[in-house]
Amino acid sequence: MNGGAPRTWQQRIAWRLTVILSALVLFFLMAPILAILPLSFSSGSYLTYPLPGLSLRWYEEFFTAPRWTSALRNSVIIGIASTVLATVLGSLAAFGLARWRSRLKPIVLAVVLSPMIVPVVITAVGLYFFFAPLGLTASHAGLILAHTALAAPFVVITVSATLQGFDMNLLRAASSLGASPLTAFRRVVLPLILPGVASGALFAFATSFDEVVTVLLLAGPEQRTLPREMFSGIRENISPTITAAAVILTLLSVGLLVAMEGLRRRSERLRGLVPR
């Protein structure tokens, strides 16, 4: 069809089965979210179906109760700070690796990306024993540094992918015109790789905002983040407020996905404008 050869009945059946199977897999993945969403509007004090009534009381508690507002504030502060650090360090690391020609490059890249590969619980235990003598446990600074280490590899990957289509001759041209290395990077490189940098920053923020294992080991009572508060709530006292928090986190994730799709399209447009 559409100018090609007509499909046989076997191909049409296979296509329909593929669509049905894909829809079932999508429904299976979305079912937990679809189940939580109505519970967040329940007027009852327990997580039960059918709903006794509809109410916004749990959203009100989420935005007014000190335990939840404090956890949300900590998550935002730690997430933004670690995102800034991870974006700067990850972008510089990706740019340096892109220009480096050495047999040691794969080894260095593996070390840089190791926080993505090593199980997070091992990384968290290692960070705990490293931070404890330095007095960085039970502190915002320790959590920011820990989340920076976990988030930086995502920035390295996205920026490295963007640099694959970057013509390094542009840097040489800028240098031949008298631009310093910093000016050349700021005026030539950064505008072209900005979609990749922004995508990496979004991944870094999502990684920090959703992280709970290192928070369990490194955080004190004053550094409880939103995932930590939700985890503790599930263990100690299951409250429908957790469903409201889950819905808000889901909406945040959807917003990040939409933003990353917009950045991906902008990156493709820029690649189409700049010759390799």
SULLINQUI-V454238 format. One record per helix or strand. SS is the DSSP state (H for helix, E for strand). FROM is the first residue (numbers start at 1). TO is the last residue. If there is no record, write none. Layout:
SS/FROM/TO  SS/FROM/TO
This chain:
H/9/39  E/42/42  E/54/54  H/57/64  H/66/99  H/105/117  H/120/132  H/140/163  H/169/176  H/181/210  H/213/218  H/221/223  H/226/236  H/241/273
